[in-house]
């Protein structure tokens, strides 16, 4: 019997979506399954461009249907920007290969500045390109400055004829789809205006003679390009944003695109887990299956419940994204959480399984070898773990100590257009974002032993914030702050997991086993904080006092192991 908590192509039927969404998701799964594992791996290893996949997407109208907001769909009812179904497609792409996900993800980033723009001509052009099956690119990063957009060297000189246009010269680096994008959203600055008022976002075409493709900077099917513009003509219809609005468009686009990394990570882990459990269950060592060893069972069970936690958190975060508005910006915390916490959990899941299957994880005929490489990339895209942890910390005091009332957020699987994501407004004011009380989510599961044990640690963190939070000098010690950020991230992670568990009726054995893992994680980060150079004696004492031992229940662990063991042979990709 298939595990209802994990994606399985054999049984996948997204019946919670509308008919056209169901058709497209199932058609995508079928395309990969018909292609087969051997071809999938061969294309990955030979770094083949994704032409066949993009032809399939164009034929089915996949990108156009999922990535065209209703306002630009010319009355085509199935087209909308729907975060729930976007998340579902992320998971499918991750399951089969991050190269496919990457072409889609970069298209999302490239569209961000366009859909935020008031430039009707550019929006119409983007919608038409999508309908033709084109991909898009996001020209932000530079070789010298990385993503430091304050220091861009893409320079726009006003046209001498007074037409309101520009001539753009400069280079961009780490730009996915830069080899084939019908439209590249490029960030630069005017030569005649100082400061943030001089920023410009404009649309470029990778096929224009003044657009020079330098190279693919990675050894992969992902085309992560370096390109250079030489006196590129930018007309008024190409200008997407100017001044501070261009800066805001850059950050708000990353807010939208960053969210996609969590569900891609989930898909990678799911495919790898089927392979790992099947191999371990069928490998005989010293006369016994590998899964008969206690440490193997613990590692695979930990991997399983961590993966379930990733799925629960991400699914609940979708609801907050879709419910967001000018007066409800809670998504600004849950978004970097999906980027930082879920993707690093994915690394742990792969590592736990790899410790079990060992050399098997290197074999060229397995998906796992590919997964082990690709899972590393996701925590490092759209901002590093450190950048996102520092961002998460901005919300800590309000979230833990100063809740306000919000209407209950339901599960959001309705066929609605998430249009607020393209009118997020100025990218500032994070310290003013308020949250609902996190405690009721824990109260609902107070009888689950390890949820109760973790709640003790969460309450202790509140005490830390009120009694011995980092002082002004320590607030400049990012190494110390990041350790605090990990503790806070665990509380937020646990909160949304519990909210989703309540909405879905999650098996309490799985929940208890998952929170046993989170108790151990909190204790480990508390010990790390204790060892930081600048930690005060009071902080050191608090840290050791926050260490807890999970509640052990062999019968519960045995029932969870039965779920893991049942994954053996539950799915294998067609040859």
Protein Blocks (a to p, Z undefined) as FASTA:
>chain_A
ZZfkbccfklgccfkbcfklmmmmmmmmmmmmmnommlmmmmmmnopafklmmmmmmmno
mmmmmmmcfklnnopakbccdfklmmmmmmmmmmnopklmmmmmmmmmmmmmmmmpcblk
lmmmmmmmmmnopacdddfbcfklomalklccbdcdddfklnopacdedddehiahklmp
fbdcdddddfkbgcjklgccddddfkbfklccfbdcbdcfbdcdddddehiacdfklpmb
gcjllmmmmmmmmmmmmmmmmmmmmmmmmmmmmmmmmmmmmpceehiafklpmklmmmmm
mmmmmmmmmmmmmmmmmmmmmmgcfklcklmmmmmmmmmmmmmmmmmmmmmmmmmnmmmm
mpfkbmklmmmmmmmmmmmggiifklmmmmmmmmmmmmmmmccddddddddfbccdffkl
mmnbpaehklmpccddfklmmmmmmmpmklmmmmmmmmmmmmmmmmmgccfklmmmmklm
mmmmmmmmmmmmmmmmmmmmmmnopafklmmmmmmmmmmmmmmmmmmmmmpmklcfklmm
mmmmmpccddddfklmmmmmmmmmmmgopaccdZZ
